[in-house]
Amino acid sequence: MDQIPARPYAYPLPERPPALVVIDMQRDFVEPGGFGSALGNDVTPLQNIVPVVRRLLDCARRLGLPIIHTREAHQADLSDCPPAKRRRGRGALGIGDPGPMGRLLIDGEPGNQIVPALQPRAGELELTKPGKGAFYATQLHSYLQLREITHLLVAGVTTEVCVQTTLREANDRGYECLLVEDATESYFPAFKQATLGMVTAQGGIVGWVAGSEQVIRALESAYG
Ligand code: C5J
């Protein structure tokens, strides 16, 4: 059986290829002037992973793996944004406030688009999600079930918020998840490291972690 060298042990690749899930690589989080920088964060570390995520996407595209992109997005009237979410996680501006790239975290605004280098292509699923996790109030589970997809390779931002929440949601639904460690990033380096540890501790209580080079090499060998 093909496998990816990973922590805490090798990740067995299934016969049916895994899906690549790219979480929230949207301008709101990655570019200056978005929601992330309105919260007072330096977005540079998140920008640095864009080429790595692109290499993963290119590999998945070459091999015909299912690809899912998510965006954290709310309706313009904020009817899908709980007041508690809007009250917390505020900096200079909050969700729905106008910023340099339009209203923050609002579907359809320029800042809510995925960064140009990672734009979804025809045949790839682009999901808006009102929560941190990609399974909450979305079609993701039924999309994966319909295609009998059991394994997920996860990338994107931020590691300890939307990425980790998605991993845990996926775990509870029975998916085998691998987090690609150089294709995910946080505004807080210690939180990223803590998340990698939490995922793989206790025999992989949430899943596996591996670097993009190992992932790409193993995928090419298994499905190329
Ligand atoms: C946050 C996310 N940080 N995509 N969202 O609120 O991690």
Boltz pocket constraint, residues with backbone or C-beta under 6 A from the ligand:
constraints:
  - pocket:
      binder: B
      contacts: [[A, 23], [A, 24], [A, 29], [A, 72], [A, 132], [A, 157], [A, 158], [A, 159], [A, 161], [A, 162], [A, 163]]
      max_distance: 6.0
